[in-house]
Amino acid sequence: MSIQHVSWPSIELFHNCVGTFDLLADLGRPRPVIEYRAKVKLHGTTCAVQVTPGGVFAQSRTQMLSPEADYKGFAAWVHAHRDWFAALEPGLVVFGEWCGPGVEKGMAISNASARHFAVFAIQAGEQVLFEPDALAATLPRAGAPSELRVLPWEGAPLQVDFASRASLDAAAAELNQRVARVEQEDPRVKQEFGISGLGEGLVLYPVRIEPAPAAFDKDALAQAMFKDKGEKHRSAGTKTAVAVDAAVVASVQDFVTLMVTDARLQQGLQTVCGGTREPRQTATFIAWLAADVQKESVAELEASGLVWAQVDKAVRAAARTWFLRP
């Protein structure tokens, strides 16, 4: 049976979110006031389970998986618990972070005794659920895999008025403090597993938007969501985790320094090369790295008066040098 991959949208940074609402304001849409709630951003790999009338299917962020063509054991885990997933309502796509030992290194969650699937959203048709209570109600605990958990909210609500610079600056200042605390010690892993260690950051979800969008589907959610990572995990070398404005660089080399960070390079190595540098994978790695930088640097390029053609060659050269270094 052929199943189409269902992707989770790319979640940008706070300044990208500000820029999106600025562009929409130019088209006549008022800048919203949004109440946010945060979830800890776990350092793992985004995966999903599709529940269909024809069966249960596992997927990574970019492709369908099977026990024979797996990624870090996720498909094998889904296959082992397929009967429980099959009892859920057909048409659901359960998104979560597959994390724990052997998925990513150096984090508090990496020291857990076993891997687990931390659910952060469920797509049901055009509707997307992300409230923890709604997720828990959709995923009954009876017979559920012990490795499956629903991510709770972390910290107090945060209101942001995107028409007010003072509100934006205040939100950025508060979030920088919150992200720094999470990076110092992941509060969820500490509470649930009793393990102290690094956390990655936060993902902010819009729980109330005024004026409300006509349709609150996955695309509308992606416009309003944003993520913020701690210093050790940022894929761009910005001075702070949360900024209202895109970073401005003075040269192509400064752009490379800003965007081609060790965190992004390591992410690419894990994503497309399984964590191993092999010369035959050089072109694949460079292509992924360049595409990722291009996708995430639109605001920085515009703010700096640059276009992608000016920086493409330098980005690829930096990626190649890092990948082939001894």
C-alpha positions as a Markdown table, in Angstrom:
| # | Residue | x | y | z |
|---|---|---|---|---|
| 1 | Met | 0.0 | 0.0 | 0.0 |
| 2 | Ser | 1.4 | 3.4 | -1.0 |
| 3 | Ile | 1.2 | 6.0 | 1.7 |
| 4 | Gln | 2.1 | 9.7 | 1.1 |
| 5 | His | 4.4 | 11.4 | 3.6 |
| 6 | Val | 2.8 | 14.0 | 5.8 |
| 7 | Ser | 5.3 | 16.7 | 6.7 |
| 8 | Trp | 5.4 | 18.8 | 9.9 |
| 9 | Pro | 6.0 | 22.4 | 8.9 |
| 10 | Ser | 9.4 | 24.1 | 9.4 |
| 11 | Ile | 9.2 | 26.2 | 12.5 |
| 12 | Glu | 11.2 | 29.4 | 12.3 |
| 13 | Leu | 12.6 | 31.8 | 14.9 |
| 14 | Phe | 10.9 | 34.7 | 16.6 |
| 15 | His | 12.3 | 37.4 | 14.2 |
| 16 | Asn | 11.0 | 35.3 | 11.3 |
| 17 | Cys | 7.5 | 35.3 | 12.9 |
| 18 | Val | 7.7 | 39.1 | 13.3 |
| 19 | Gly | 8.7 | 39.4 | 9.7 |
| 20 | Thr | 5.8 | 37.3 | 8.5 |
| 21 | Phe | 3.3 | 39.4 | 10.3 |
| 22 | Asp | 5.0 | 42.6 | 8.9 |
| 23 | Leu | 4.6 | 41.2 | 5.4 |
| 24 | Leu | 0.9 | 40.3 | 6.0 |
| 25 | Ala | 0.3 | 43.8 | 7.4 |
| 26 | Asp | 1.6 | 45.3 | 4.1 |
| 27 | Leu | -1.2 | 43.2 | 2.5 |
| 28 | Gly | -3.8 | 44.7 | 4.8 |
| 29 | Arg | -4.0 | 42.1 | 7.5 |
| 30 | Pro | -3.7 | 43.6 | 11.1 |
| 31 | Arg | -0.8 | 42.5 | 13.2 |
| 32 | Pro | -2.2 | 40.1 | 15.8 |
| 33 | Val | -2.0 | 39.9 | 19.6 |
| 34 | Ile | -1.1 | 36.3 | 20.4 |
| 35 | Glu | -1.1 | 34.4 | 23.7 |
| 36 | Tyr | 1.6 | 31.7 | 23.6 |
| 37 | Arg | 2.4 | 28.6 | 25.7 |
| 38 | Ala | 5.8 | 26.9 | 25.5 |
| 39 | Lys | 6.9 | 23.3 | 25.3 |
| 40 | Val | 10.5 | 22.2 | 25.9 |
| 41 | Lys | 12.2 | 21.5 | 22.6 |
| 42 | Leu | 13.7 | 18.0 | 23.0 |
| 43 | His | 16.9 | 17.2 | 21.2 |
| 44 | Gly | 15.9 | 14.2 | 19.1 |
| 45 | Thr | 14.4 | 13.7 | 15.7 |
| 46 | Thr | 10.9 | 14.6 | 14.6 |
| 47 | Cys | 8.9 | 11.5 | 13.6 |
| 48 | Ala | 5.2 | 10.7 | 13.1 |
| 49 | Val | 2.8 | 7.8 | 13.1 |
| 50 | Gln | 0.1 | 7.7 | 10.4 |
| 51 | Val | -3.1 | 5.9 | 11.4 |
| 52 | Thr | -5.0 | 4.9 | 8.2 |
| 53 | Pro | -7.8 | 2.4 | 7.3 |
| 54 | Gly | -5.1 | 0.4 | 5.6 |
| 55 | Gly | -2.7 | 0.2 | 8.6 |
| 56 | Val | -0.2 | 2.0 | 10.7 |
| 57 | Phe | 2.8 | 3.7 | 9.2 |
| 58 | Ala | 6.0 | 5.3 | 10.6 |
| 59 | Gln | 7.7 | 8.3 | 9.1 |
| 60 | Ser | 10.8 | 10.4 | 9.8 |
| 61 | Arg | 10.7 | 14.2 | 9.2 |
| 62 | Thr | 11.3 | 13.6 | 5.4 |
| 63 | Gln | 10.4 | 10.1 | 4.4 |
| 64 | Met | 8.3 | 7.0 | 5.2 |
| 65 | Leu | 10.0 | 4.3 | 7.3 |
| 66 | Ser | 9.7 | 0.6 | 7.8 |
| 67 | Pro | 11.4 | -1.9 | 10.1 |
| 68 | Glu | 13.5 | -2.8 | 7.1 |
| 69 | Ala | 14.3 | 0.8 | 6.2 |
| 70 | Asp | 14.3 | 2.4 | 9.7 |
| 71 | Tyr | 15.7 | 5.5 | 11.3 |
| 72 | Lys | 17.2 | 5.1 | 14.8 |
| 73 | Gly | 14.7 | 2.4 | 15.6 |
| 74 | Phe | 11.5 | 4.4 | 15.4 |
| 75 | Ala | 9.8 | 2.2 | 12.8 |
| 76 | Ala | 10.6 | -0.9 | 14.7 |
| 77 | Trp | 9.1 | 0.6 | 17.8 |
| 78 | Val | 5.9 | 1.6 | 15.9 |
| 79 | His | 5.7 | -1.9 | 14.4 |
| 80 | Ala | 5.9 | -3.4 | 17.9 |
| 81 | His | 3.0 | -1.3 | 19.1 |
| 82 | Arg | 1.0 | -1.2 | 15.8 |
| 83 | Asp | -2.1 | -2.8 | 17.5 |
| 84 | Trp | -2.5 | 0.0 | 19.9 |
| 85 | Phe | -2.0 | 2.7 | 17.2 |
| 86 | Ala | -4.4 | 0.8 | 14.9 |
| 87 | Ala | -7.2 | 1.2 | 17.6 |
| 88 | Leu | -6.9 | 5.1 | 17.2 |
| 89 | Glu | -9.3 | 7.0 | 15.0 |
| 90 | Pro | -8.2 | 6.5 | 11.3 |
| 91 | Gly | -6.9 | 9.6 | 9.6 |
| 92 | Leu | -4.7 | 10.8 | 12.5 |
| 93 | Val | -1.1 | 11.7 | 12.1 |
| 94 | Val | 0.7 | 11.7 | 15.5 |
| 95 | Phe | 3.7 | 14.0 | 15.5 |
| 96 | Gly | 6.4 | 13.7 | 18.2 |
| 97 | Glu | 10.1 | 13.8 | 19.1 |
| 98 | Trp | 11.8 | 10.4 | 19.1 |
| 99 | Cys | 14.5 | 10.9 | 21.6 |
| 100 | Gly | 16.8 | 9.3 | 24.2 |
| 101 | Pro | 20.0 | 7.2 | 24.1 |
| 102 | Gly | 21.4 | 6.7 | 20.6 |
| 103 | Val | 19.3 | 9.4 | 18.9 |
| 104 | Glu | 21.3 | 12.5 | 19.8 |
| 105 | Lys | 24.2 | 13.0 | 22.1 |
| 106 | Gly | 25.2 | 15.3 | 24.9 |
| 107 | Met | 21.8 | 16.2 | 26.3 |
| 108 | Ala | 19.9 | 15.4 | 29.5 |
| 109 | Ile | 17.5 | 13.3 | 27.5 |
| 110 | Ser | 20.4 | 11.4 | 26.0 |
| 111 | Asn | 21.0 | 9.9 | 29.4 |
| 112 | Ala | 17.5 | 8.4 | 29.9 |
| 113 | Ser | 17.3 | 4.7 | 30.3 |
| 114 | Ala | 15.4 | 4.2 | 27.1 |
| 115 | Arg | 14.1 | 6.0 | 24.0 |
| 116 | His | 10.7 | 7.5 | 24.0 |
| 117 | Phe | 8.2 | 9.3 | 21.7 |
| 118 | Ala | 7.2 | 12.7 | 23.1 |
| 119 | Val | 4.0 | 13.7 | 21.3 |
| 120 | Phe | 3.7 | 17.5 | 20.6 |
| 121 | Ala | 0.8 | 17.6 | 18.0 |
| 122 | Ile | -1.8 | 15.5 | 16.2 |
| 123 | Gln | -3.2 | 16.3 | 12.8 |
| 124 | Ala | -6.8 | 15.2 | 12.3 |
| 125 | Gly | -7.9 | 16.2 | 8.8 |
| 126 | Glu | -7.2 | 19.9 | 8.5 |
| 127 | Gln | -7.3 | 20.4 | 12.3 |
| 128 | Val | -4.1 | 20.4 | 14.4 |
| 129 | Leu | -4.2 | 19.6 | 18.1 |
| 130 | Phe | -1.4 | 20.7 | 20.3 |
| 131 | Glu | -3.0 | 21.4 | 23.7 |
| 132 | Pro | -1.7 | 18.7 | 26.0 |
| 133 | Asp | -5.1 | 17.9 | 27.4 |
| 134 | Ala | -6.5 | 17.4 | 23.9 |
| 135 | Leu | -3.6 | 15.2 | 22.9 |
| 136 | Ala | -4.0 | 13.1 | 26.0 |
| 137 | Ala | -7.7 | 12.7 | 25.3 |
| 138 | Thr | -6.9 | 11.5 | 21.8 |
| 139 | Leu | -4.3 | 9.0 | 23.0 |
| 140 | Pro | -5.9 | 6.9 | 25.6 |
| 141 | Arg | -3.6 | 5.6 | 28.3 |
| 142 | Ala | -5.1 | 2.1 | 28.4 |
| 143 | Gly | -2.6 | -0.2 | 26.8 |
| 144 | Ala | -0.5 | 2.7 | 25.6 |
| 145 | Pro | 3.3 | 2.0 | 25.0 |
| 146 | Ser | 5.2 | 3.1 | 28.1 |
| 147 | Glu | 7.6 | 5.0 | 25.9 |
| 148 | Leu | 4.8 | 7.3 | 24.6 |
| 149 | Arg | 4.4 | 10.6 | 26.4 |
| 150 | Val | 2.5 | 13.8 | 25.8 |
| 151 | Leu | 4.7 | 17.0 | 26.1 |
| 152 | Pro | 3.3 | 19.3 | 28.8 |
| 153 | Trp | 3.3 | 23.1 | 28.8 |
| 154 | Glu | 6.4 | 24.7 | 30.3 |
| 155 | Gly | 6.2 | 27.9 | 32.2 |
| 156 | Ala | 3.5 | 30.7 | 32.2 |
| 157 | Pro | 1.6 | 32.0 | 29.2 |
| 158 | Leu | 3.2 | 34.9 | 27.3 |
| 159 | Gln | 1.2 | 37.5 | 25.4 |
| 160 | Val | 2.8 | 39.3 | 22.4 |
| 161 | Asp | 1.4 | 42.3 | 20.6 |
| 162 | Phe | 3.0 | 42.2 | 17.2 |
| 163 | Ala | 1.9 | 45.8 | 16.6 |
| 164 | Ser | 3.9 | 47.0 | 19.6 |
| 165 | Arg | 7.7 | 47.3 | 19.5 |
| 166 | Ala | 7.7 | 47.5 | 23.3 |
| 167 | Ser | 5.8 | 44.3 | 23.6 |
| 168 | Leu | 8.1 | 42.5 | 21.1 |
| 169 | Asp | 11.2 | 43.7 | 23.0 |
| 170 | Ala | 9.7 | 42.6 | 26.3 |
| 171 | Ala | 8.8 | 39.2 | 25.0 |
| 172 | Ala | 12.3 | 38.7 | 23.6 |
| 173 | Ala | 13.9 | 39.6 | 26.9 |
| 174 | Glu | 11.7 | 37.2 | 28.8 |
| 175 | Leu | 12.2 | 34.4 | 26.4 |
| 176 | Asn | 16.0 | 34.8 | 26.4 |
| 177 | Gln | 15.9 | 34.3 | 30.2 |
| 178 | Arg | 13.6 | 31.2 | 29.9 |
| 179 | Val | 15.6 | 29.6 | 27.1 |
| 180 | Ala | 18.8 | 30.1 | 29.1 |
| 181 | Arg | 17.3 | 28.3 | 32.1 |
| 182 | Val | 16.1 | 25.4 | 29.9 |
| 183 | Glu | 19.6 | 25.1 | 28.3 |
| 184 | Gln | 21.2 | 25.0 | 31.8 |
| 185 | Glu | 18.9 | 22.2 | 32.9 |
| 186 | Asp | 16.1 | 20.6 | 31.0 |
| 187 | Pro | 13.1 | 21.0 | 33.4 |
| 188 | Arg | 11.0 | 18.2 | 31.8 |
| 189 | Val | 13.8 | 15.6 | 31.9 |
| 190 | Lys | 14.6 | 16.6 | 35.4 |
| 191 | Gln | 11.0 | 16.2 | 36.6 |
| 192 | Glu | 10.1 | 13.1 | 34.7 |
| 193 | Phe | 13.4 | 11.1 | 34.8 |
| 194 | Gly | 15.3 | 12.7 | 37.6 |
| 195 | Ile | 18.2 | 13.5 | 35.2 |
| 196 | Ser | 20.1 | 16.8 | 35.3 |
| 197 | Gly | 21.7 | 18.2 | 32.1 |
| 198 | Leu | 21.4 | 20.4 | 29.1 |
| 199 | Gly | 18.1 | 21.2 | 27.4 |
| 200 | Glu | 17.8 | 22.5 | 23.8 |
| 201 | Gly | 15.3 | 25.3 | 24.0 |
| 202 | Leu | 11.6 | 26.1 | 23.7 |
| 203 | Val | 8.8 | 25.9 | 21.1 |
| 204 | Leu | 6.1 | 28.5 | 21.4 |
| 205 | Tyr | 2.5 | 27.6 | 20.4 |
| 206 | Pro | -0.3 | 30.2 | 19.8 |
| 207 | Val | -3.2 | 29.3 | 22.1 |
| 208 | Arg | -5.2 | 32.4 | 21.4 |
| 209 | Ile | -4.9 | 34.8 | 18.4 |
| 210 | Glu | -6.8 | 38.2 | 18.1 |
| 211 | Pro | -8.1 | 38.8 | 15.5 |
| 212 | Ala | -8.6 | 35.1 | 15.0 |
| 213 | Pro | -7.6 | 33.7 | 11.6 |
| 214 | Ala | -10.4 | 32.5 | 9.2 |
| 215 | Ala | -9.0 | 29.0 | 9.3 |
| 216 | Phe | -6.6 | 27.6 | 11.9 |
| 217 | Asp | -4.9 | 24.8 | 9.9 |
| 218 | Lys | -1.3 | 23.6 | 9.9 |
| 219 | Asp | -0.2 | 26.5 | 7.7 |
| 220 | Ala | -1.7 | 29.2 | 10.0 |
| 221 | Leu | -0.2 | 27.4 | 13.0 |
| 222 | Ala | 3.3 | 27.5 | 11.3 |
| 223 | Gln | 3.0 | 31.2 | 10.7 |
| 224 | Ala | 2.4 | 32.0 | 14.4 |
| 225 | Met | 4.7 | 29.4 | 16.0 |
| 226 | Phe | 8.4 | 29.9 | 16.6 |
| 227 | Lys | 11.3 | 28.1 | 18.3 |
| 228 | Asp | 14.2 | 29.4 | 20.2 |
| 229 | Lys | 17.3 | 27.4 | 21.0 |
| 230 | Gly | 20.0 | 27.9 | 23.6 |
| 231 | Glu | 23.5 | 29.1 | 22.7 |
| 232 | Lys | 24.9 | 25.6 | 22.2 |
| 233 | His | 22.2 | 24.5 | 19.8 |
| 234 | Arg | 21.6 | 27.5 | 17.6 |
| 235 | Ser | 22.0 | 26.9 | 13.9 |
| 236 | Ala | 22.8 | 30.6 | 13.4 |
| 237 | Gly | 25.5 | 32.3 | 15.4 |
| 238 | Thr | 23.4 | 35.1 | 16.8 |
| 239 | Lys | 24.2 | 36.9 | 20.0 |
| 240 | Thr | 21.0 | 36.0 | 21.7 |
| 241 | Ala | 18.5 | 33.1 | 21.4 |
| 242 | Val | 15.5 | 35.4 | 20.8 |
| 243 | Ala | 15.7 | 38.6 | 18.7 |
| 244 | Val | 13.0 | 40.8 | 17.2 |
| 245 | Asp | 15.1 | 41.8 | 14.2 |
| 246 | Ala | 17.1 | 39.6 | 11.8 |
| 247 | Ala | 20.9 | 39.8 | 12.1 |
| 248 | Val | 22.8 | 42.1 | 9.8 |
| 249 | Val | 26.2 | 41.1 | 8.4 |
| 250 | Ala | 28.8 | 43.3 | 6.6 |
| 251 | Ser | 30.3 | 40.7 | 4.2 |
| 252 | Val | 29.9 | 37.3 | 2.7 |
| 253 | Gln | 32.3 | 35.8 | 5.2 |
| 254 | Asp | 30.4 | 37.3 | 8.1 |
| 255 | Phe | 27.3 | 35.6 | 6.6 |
| 256 | Val | 29.0 | 32.2 | 6.5 |
| 257 | Thr | 30.2 | 32.7 | 10.1 |
| 258 | Leu | 26.6 | 33.5 | 11.2 |
| 259 | Met | 24.8 | 30.7 | 9.4 |
| 260 | Val | 27.3 | 27.8 | 9.0 |
| 261 | Thr | 27.6 | 27.0 | 12.6 |
| 262 | Asp | 28.8 | 23.8 | 14.3 |
| 263 | Ala | 25.3 | 23.1 | 15.4 |
| 264 | Arg | 23.9 | 23.2 | 11.9 |
| 265 | Leu | 26.9 | 21.2 | 10.5 |
| 266 | Gln | 26.3 | 18.5 | 13.1 |
| 267 | Gln | 22.6 | 18.5 | 12.4 |
| 268 | Gly | 23.4 | 17.9 | 8.7 |
| 269 | Leu | 25.8 | 15.1 | 9.5 |
| 270 | Gln | 23.2 | 13.3 | 11.6 |
| 271 | Thr | 20.3 | 13.9 | 9.2 |
| 272 | Val | 21.9 | 12.8 | 5.9 |
| 273 | Cys | 25.0 | 10.9 | 6.8 |
| 274 | Gly | 24.0 | 9.0 | 10.0 |
| 275 | Gly | 26.7 | 10.8 | 12.0 |
| 276 | Thr | 29.6 | 9.5 | 9.9 |
| 277 | Arg | 31.8 | 11.4 | 7.5 |
| 278 | Glu | 32.3 | 9.3 | 4.4 |
| 279 | Pro | 33.8 | 10.9 | 1.3 |
| 280 | Arg | 31.1 | 9.4 | -1.0 |
| 281 | Gln | 28.5 | 11.4 | 0.9 |
| 282 | Thr | 30.2 | 14.8 | 0.5 |
| 283 | Ala | 28.0 | 16.1 | -2.3 |
| 284 | Thr | 24.8 | 15.0 | -0.4 |
| 285 | Phe | 26.0 | 16.7 | 2.8 |
| 286 | Ile | 26.9 | 20.0 | 1.0 |
| 287 | Ala | 23.6 | 20.0 | -0.9 |
| 288 | Trp | 21.6 | 19.6 | 2.4 |
| 289 | Leu | 23.7 | 22.2 | 4.2 |
| 290 | Ala | 23.3 | 24.8 | 1.4 |
| 291 | Ala | 19.5 | 24.2 | 1.1 |
| 292 | Asp | 19.1 | 24.5 | 4.9 |
| 293 | Val | 21.0 | 27.7 | 5.1 |
| 294 | Gln | 19.1 | 29.2 | 2.1 |
| 295 | Lys | 15.8 | 28.2 | 3.6 |
| 296 | Glu | 16.5 | 29.8 | 7.0 |
| 297 | Ser | 18.4 | 32.9 | 6.0 |
| 298 | Val | 15.9 | 34.8 | 3.9 |
| 299 | Ala | 15.5 | 37.5 | 6.5 |
| 300 | Glu | 19.2 | 37.8 | 7.2 |
| 301 | Leu | 20.0 | 38.1 | 3.5 |
| 302 | Glu | 17.4 | 40.8 | 3.0 |
| 303 | Ala | 18.4 | 42.7 | 6.1 |
| 304 | Ser | 22.1 | 42.6 | 5.0 |
| 305 | Gly | 21.4 | 43.7 | 1.4 |
| 306 | Leu | 22.6 | 40.3 | 0.0 |
| 307 | Val | 21.1 | 37.7 | -2.3 |
| 308 | Trp | 21.7 | 34.0 | -2.2 |
| 309 | Ala | 23.8 | 33.9 | -5.4 |
| 310 | Gln | 26.4 | 36.0 | -3.6 |
| 311 | Val | 26.9 | 33.6 | -0.7 |
| 312 | Asp | 26.1 | 30.2 | -2.1 |
| 313 | Lys | 29.6 | 29.4 | -3.2 |
| 314 | Ala | 31.1 | 30.4 | 0.2 |
| 315 | Val | 28.5 | 28.4 | 2.1 |
| 316 | Arg | 29.2 | 25.3 | 0.1 |
| 317 | Ala | 33.0 | 25.7 | 0.4 |
| 318 | Ala | 32.7 | 26.0 | 4.2 |
| 319 | Ala | 30.5 | 22.9 | 4.3 |
| 320 | Arg | 33.0 | 21.0 | 2.2 |
| 321 | Thr | 36.0 | 22.0 | 4.3 |
| 322 | Trp | 34.3 | 21.0 | 7.5 |
| 323 | Phe | 33.0 | 17.7 | 6.1 |
| 324 | Leu | 36.4 | 16.6 | 4.7 |
| 325 | Arg | 38.6 | 17.8 | 7.6 |
| 326 | Pro | 40.8 | 15.2 | 9.2 |
